[in-house]
Amino acid sequence: MIGKVILVGIGPGAKEHMSLRALKALEEAEVIIGYKTYLDLVKELIEGKEIISKSMKQEMERAKLAVEEAKKGKKVAVVSSGDPGIYAMGSAVFEYLMETGSEVDVEVVPGITAATAAAARLGAPLGNDFAVISLSDLLTPWEVIVKRVEEAVKGDFVLVLYNPKSKGRVKQIEKAAEIIMKYRGEETPVGIVKNAMRPGEELVITTLGEMLNYPIDMLTTVIVGNKETFIYKGKMITPRGYK
Ligand code: SAH
């Protein structure tokens, strides 16, 4: 029997924000692999299963484990928060399959990603073209990130910044704000959402000039408006069209 790896996006955390397919996939799986924090979010859905929780840094390791378990004929769910193809396990699993030429089935189950979870809380900030950029330079060189931020700002994309700041990585968001300020006014609306749609949710709508005065960390997504974005009754809105 050919085994299967199911890359399951569980969305921001609560069951009500998971797709029916994601719930079903967790139910079907015999082995569940994922980072402990994510597995805790779906604890009651995976009780009694074989659970392998590896720490964050070992992505390739987790991918290998998933594929090797599947090769034994098992159904293996690899759990990612949000969407499994967005800064998550999806690529690692396919890369490992390619490197090893392994024959297992793969299914990708999409999830609500941080960008849309945060946007939903803020109003409708993604109503026009937007660019999603991770400020983490662990896997992408910082020069590349800087260039992408600059080009996206020049193109007047709304910006969605993932991995904006961690304990050891504090300068990136400051530099990003500096670049954005070259092209957009200080009054540009900015939404900062921590723990969107999970316990501990915090929400701030502020401006480009003020954004660095608010706490930003690795559980936060930052959305910077384009030239048309406005605030109405406490919501951040990007119109569908340009006036
Ligand atoms: N696969 C995930 C993203 C992983 S990268 C997804 O699709 O959502 C990790 C980054 O995602 C965090 O640093 C943060 O910027 C963002 N993030 C993930 N979950 C979040 C949430 N509930 N609220 C706000 N930001 C979140």
Residues whose N, C-alpha, C, O or C-beta is under 5 A from the ligand:
A	BS01	SAH	P12 S81 G82 D83 I86 Y87 A88 I112 T113 A114 L161 Y162 N163 P164 V193 K194 N195 A196 M218 L219 T220 T221
